[in-house]
Structures are given as C-alpha cells and as structure tokens.
C-alpha cells in the first residue's frame, strides 16, 4: 500500500497491511492505474477517514459500502463530498433524516469533515472504486483492513456508537462486543439511505438522536450533526 498510515492507527493496521492479501491489493491497484483505469478517491486520500479522525478520538463509526464512483465526488470520507459538489442521493436522504430526527436544518454543503473532526469515523468497507463501476473493488482485500479498523475501535474499550446502514455495513456487527443501548457499545442498524431502500426503514430510524443520547449517558461529548 502506498498510502501513509496515520500514526494513531499504525499499530492496529500494520499486521493487516503486512499480509499477502494486502500486498496483492496494493499491486492490483497499481496495475489498474497503469492500465489507465480511473480510481476514486485518488492516491493520498484513500485513508483520509483515518487521518482526520485519530483512533483515540473515535466516538461514532458510520460504515459505508464503497466510495462514490462519479468524478469529483469521493475524497476518502464515507458519504461525504467536497464543498460545492452536488449532494448525492444517499447523502441528501441522510440530511433529510437529520432534519426529521433533530429538527435542525442541515448545511448546503455535503462536506462531512465537520463530523470527522468531532470523532465520527466515516469509514467505507471498501476504500477504492473504479470510475462509474459501483462495487468494482469489493472482495479485493480491503475488508481485512477495514475489519482491523473496527476491531481497533472496539478494543479501546470506550463507549462507542456504530451506525450500520445496509447489509454490507451490518456484516461487521459481529466485531462489536456488546449489542444494544445498555451494553458497552451501541449498534444502530437500518436500511441504507440510498433511494432504493431509504423508505424501507431508514427514514424515521432516528440514528442521530440515539447516538447522542448514548454518548451523553456514557459521559462522552455529543456530536453536532
């Protein structure tokens, strides 16, 4: 892997990154780029979620599936786009749920760096994607690395909220010890905010107020969503 591992995550990730699977992933990504494939996010931004949210500061983990696959969208934070980029449909639905859940009007920008800086780890299950090809890098080796990220958060022992939207994210639930609001961690599950599934239970799930109530009960600062 050519990405620099942020210091706070280094000891947690080095074993996963030293495996043959990780080396094959790195070689495959280089080969794809050399063949002219456009991969998002670009090099230098693929571990942005880890760089922006140090391990010891994580209070909430939001798991996505893979990065946005349109030009100029993905920048290393799950569900986020840079300032000035049109809101993707899933993020638009997330903002609708924030307004319904908390009664606050979300900003016009889809840049979620403000969440990451408060301790919200915006982690995709797969950290790269080919332009225009959703899910194209699934099964290529990222799972072991993002599994290690989730395990590192769990093993800190700090009460943490895991927001798992959709079946891909929910596969990682087994790595989180203690299910339910009365346990050490809180797992919030619902359908994905995609327009294909949001009306099947994402809308009305109130993940943001649930997360803040849990953090407050456990003596941790709430998130300004």
C-alpha angles and dihedrals in degrees: 000000000000095000118104110242111230110245097242091056098040101097091044095050105034095083092051093045092050094060124105088244092059092047090051090050091052092048092047092051091051091049092049091052092047088054088058098257114152110228127193133247097029123239113288093036102063094093095036092121090059094044093051097043113043114212095247091054098053113123100154131027119202112188122206129184105238137326124285108274100210123100114271095009113094118067102161102278118101113250092359130120129185123264112285095024115121113256111259114231095255093052091046088056091048089054091049090054092048090054092047095043101042104019092235125125111237120229123264091244121084092206106123096187087113088065093046091052090055094055103274108138105212099197128170118209089229115034101203138041138181116250111272094000112102112204093010095134097044113125093021096112107280093110094074091052096048090043087058090052092053092045091051091054092048094047093055086076095221117135103261136175119230113198109196116187116187134356097289092058093042091060087075093058091095089067092061115085118218117026124216138032095287095056134078094276133026120227116197114191129185140140117289117275091238114125086245093065111011093098091055094074110311092096108072095019092114097208095162098056090042091053094049093046090053093047092049093049089053097048097255126127117263124239121253096224 
